[in-house]
Amino acid sequence: MWQLIIESVIALLLVIGGLAALTGAVGMLRFNDFYMRMHGPAMSSTVGIGAVILASIGFFWFHTGTFSAQELILMVLLMVTTPISAHLLTMSAMHMKLPRQSNTQGGPFEINEQIDQD
Amino acid sequence: MKRFIKWLITHPFISSLVFVMWMLMNTLSVGNTIMALIVALLIPKLIDGFWVPQPQLHKPWKLVMFLIHVIYDIVESNIKVAKNTWLPKHAPRPAFIFYPLAMQESFPITLLTSTLSLSPGTLSAHLRPHDNTLLIHALDVEDPDQLVNFIYERYERPLKEIFGC
């Protein structure tokens, strides 16, 4: 009975992680400009990775009885490093004056003079 | 003796952090413990020349509450962005927003921008030191002022309290 409950929780976590990663990838495809596309990977690197790592910790804890703290370190390190690369990518996109979607509200002076994309 | 210990352990917090990390990444044995001690004492010594003093934690308990809030918000905004991605009815309304920062210290600002970038839907795009504002790109926003208010109440005020700045 317990085995069934724990394994279904692990399976649910894996499905959630997979769906989040898929949604991030579809977002990259569907959004129109670079700045919007940056929001997709944020999803796969937070909930996607987080759910898969939780499932992995749970699985090995349940089956082998060892709690693997390494995977928690992995999650923490990812959470520290992803925002920095996202920030740098967005900054360089602005300096290259990449076009944005035309209904974007507000305009920083860095990219104001360019022609908006439809 | 006291002076020797002070010379040996320049940054107690970093030393303990490196020690715990090293022990978690390897199996427990005498050799690994000695290696962890050496690394934990050596690394803070090497980075000492580059070290910029950071504001101290004033209310560590609030940091735990802040982390819980951040995790909750990440999950919530994931659901929002998933809706924007899959449902044609929820087409995103992107916006660039200027956020006036109320603090000066670099470490709390880094925490704030990282939190914003980590939660899908908001992305820190540019930090302007000359007028102390942060440029944020938001995926789906109705009222920019409301988002600015939300960020201040939810993230920046707790951070100011935690670091006492």
Chai-1 contact restraints between the chains, C-beta under 6 A:
chainA,res_idxA,chainB,res_idxB,connection_type,confidence,min_distance_angstrom,max_distance_angstrom,comment,restraint_id
A,T23,B,A82,contact,1.0,0.0,6.0,A-B,restraint_1
A,T23,B,T85,contact,1.0,0.0,6.0,A-B,restraint_2
A,V26,B,T85,contact,1.0,0.0,6.0,A-B,restraint_3
A,G27,B,T85,contact,1.0,0.0,6.0,A-B,restraint_4
A,Y35,B,H137,contact,1.0,0.0,6.0,A-B,restraint_5
A,M36,B,P94,contact,1.0,0.0,6.0,A-B,restraint_6
A,M38,B,L123,contact,1.0,0.0,6.0,A-B,restraint_7
A,H39,B,V81,contact,1.0,0.0,6.0,A-B,restraint_8
A,H39,B,P120,contact,1.0,0.0,6.0,A-B,restraint_9
A,H39,B,L139,contact,1.0,0.0,6.0,A-B,restraint_10
A,A42,B,P120,contact,1.0,0.0,6.0,A-B,restraint_11
A,M43,B,N78,contact,1.0,0.0,6.0,A-B,restraint_12
A,M43,B,V81,contact,1.0,0.0,6.0,A-B,restraint_13
A,M43,B,P120,contact,1.0,0.0,6.0,A-B,restraint_14
A,T46,B,I74,contact,1.0,0.0,6.0,A-B,restraint_15
A,V47,B,N78,contact,1.0,0.0,6.0,A-B,restraint_16
A,A69,B,L24,contact,1.0,0.0,6.0,A-B,restraint_17
A,Q70,B,M25,contact,1.0,0.0,6.0,A-B,restraint_18
A,P83,B,S114,contact,1.0,0.0,6.0,A-B,restraint_19
A,P83,B,S117,contact,1.0,0.0,6.0,A-B,restraint_20
A,P83,B,L118,contact,1.0,0.0,6.0,A-B,restraint_21
A,A86,B,S117,contact,1.0,0.0,6.0,A-B,restraint_22
A,H87,B,S117,contact,1.0,0.0,6.0,A-B,restraint_23
A,H87,B,S124,contact,1.0,0.0,6.0,A-B,restraint_24
A,T90,B,L123,contact,1.0,0.0,6.0,A-B,restraint_25
A,T90,B,A125,contact,1.0,0.0,6.0,A-B,restraint_26
A,M91,B,H126,contact,1.0,0.0,6.0,A-B,restraint_27
A,Q101,B,P94,contact,1.0,0.0,6.0,A-B,restraint_28
A,T104,B,P94,contact,1.0,0.0,6.0,A-B,restraint_29
A,Q105,B,A95,contact,1.0,0.0,6.0,A-B,restraint_30
A,G106,B,A95,contact,1.0,0.0,6.0,A-B,restraint_31
A,G106,B,F96,contact,1.0,0.0,6.0,A-B,restraint_32
A,G106,B,I97,contact,1.0,0.0,6.0,A-B,restraint_33
A,P108,B,F96,contact,1.0,0.0,6.0,A-B,restraint_34
A,P108,B,L135,contact,1.0,0.0,6.0,A-B,restraint_35
